[in-house]
């Protein structure tokens, strides 16, 4: 199979890049190894930076019809009251809140818009496992599905297949691990109408938790020491329930909904990034280039910003090359793909630095029993606004190039 761009991974970065390039007129093939996007406890926080991108693409109205919860601020709890920690209500632009929406709904929206374009192809149940390398350049991917093994040859190969990227490994790119002191146990508990309305953080007694309002239920992230899930499970489900209700008393009486540890999902937290994101014909974006801590829920939004920047940089040259031959077969030069890393490395590195500071100054002392959010000083309004801007918009928010906007009304 021949195409101009092949993307491994139908997550937020891959799906958004596929849509943007297809709108610009590039021939795109997107490979997703699962049969659908229906996987729980994924990155569900859509920040104002991403909401603005959706607006620029003409998808905001459709997005806001999805089942979502708007949070104008993130708070910290002392066990009784909530204190705002990040305030989004003073951000520039129309979107002054975080939207919590199931990731599968978001991905269905993005890939649905892309599928309406004739030059976009989505192949599900297609697991990319190797790169095609010839003449010192990457010239496509090998993937397997129910029918066997296949090749897709392309001028540009994009690794957007997550923090355990098979494409990155096959290309010989190695990550630099920056460390994380914790893992996260995800679970859900039903929500009552008189519960607090907004997401919050609570830590005390050697434990920490993040609570996210999903309208009819709470999506809860219980922090544990790195590699500590086996020890948690060995202590038993009753002790786990007691620890949760000690942190969040209003959940008392509902923790029976977590019948066993089978009702939980464990995220092994990693913070890392590639020293080099690209080779001739290949570029890595999103978690494949820089795995983020779940702190701030910024990972999905950085991945989408990577996709926008990549599309802005490569679409023009690819469209011009297609005027000579479609699909393009000569690999995209490393000098062009290096511009993606130069553009997106600074925001990734700055965000990871901030996450590491929080990990070391807040998370690690919390898990060691030396921090209690009841004694956390209420930040002044200016600090809440600065944190809100850093979380909501990020270091270098990207905007969609005008050549993609031209396709808005042609779908």
C-alpha angles and dihedrals in degrees: 000000000000127000136151097240129017119192124197112210130037096216123118096290096045096042094048093046090049091052094046096048093045090051089052089055100259118142105242135186117191119196120202119181097207128073092237141353095255102124122134130226095029127138102299102163113109107192129203091261089061093041088057091052090051089050091051089052093051092245100110097098092049091047093052090056089065120097102271144147122223117217116191091190144008116234142197120225130216090195094270111038135028125234119197112247102172118026118200097174094095100048118127116255134031099299113076101158144056115251117215109205132156107267092229090059090051093048092047088054094050097042090043090058090047094049089061088068118085095219095057123089124184118194115192125200087030113134114196109213108160143023126235108233123188131158093002094303137096109247103178146307141288115220138175132217137162090292096053136260126340142175131228115193118201144160090235127033117191124199105209095144099119140254093317092048113180090194092055090049093048090051090054096243113149127205129227109228114220097183139240127214096206149046126207130235109205123201140144136235128184119265128229125214092243094053118110111282101221138061117265146178123230128180132172142128096029094308137092137193141185118210121201121192109229093175098245096033144017118249103210131196114197113196119223133174114274109282091005101124096097090054091047091051092047090058089059138242095275092060090048091052091048091052091051095050090047087059096040110023095184089069090066108122093026102068090086084079086075095073097177142339087278085078090063135073124210123219114199100214117223132177112191143125141196118257085211121030099184150047128181103296095007137084131173122215138173118010090347087067100031126007111209132207113246088244107126093002089255100137099088091046095049088050091054091047088053089053093050093048092047092050092047091053103041106029096077096052091043094051091048090050090050090059087068097039134359119235100027112232105179109093119250108258120253089235090065095044091048087066089065091058093044089052099044105030095077096056091043093049095045092048092048090049090054091047092050091051090053091046092053099037100038115011100044094046089045093055089046090055095249099113133064122179089214086074095042109121116239107250117235119253094258091055091049090053093048091050089046091053093046093049098036102043103016129210100299113013113199129219129207116260115246094242089068092050090060088072095055096099098034096073 
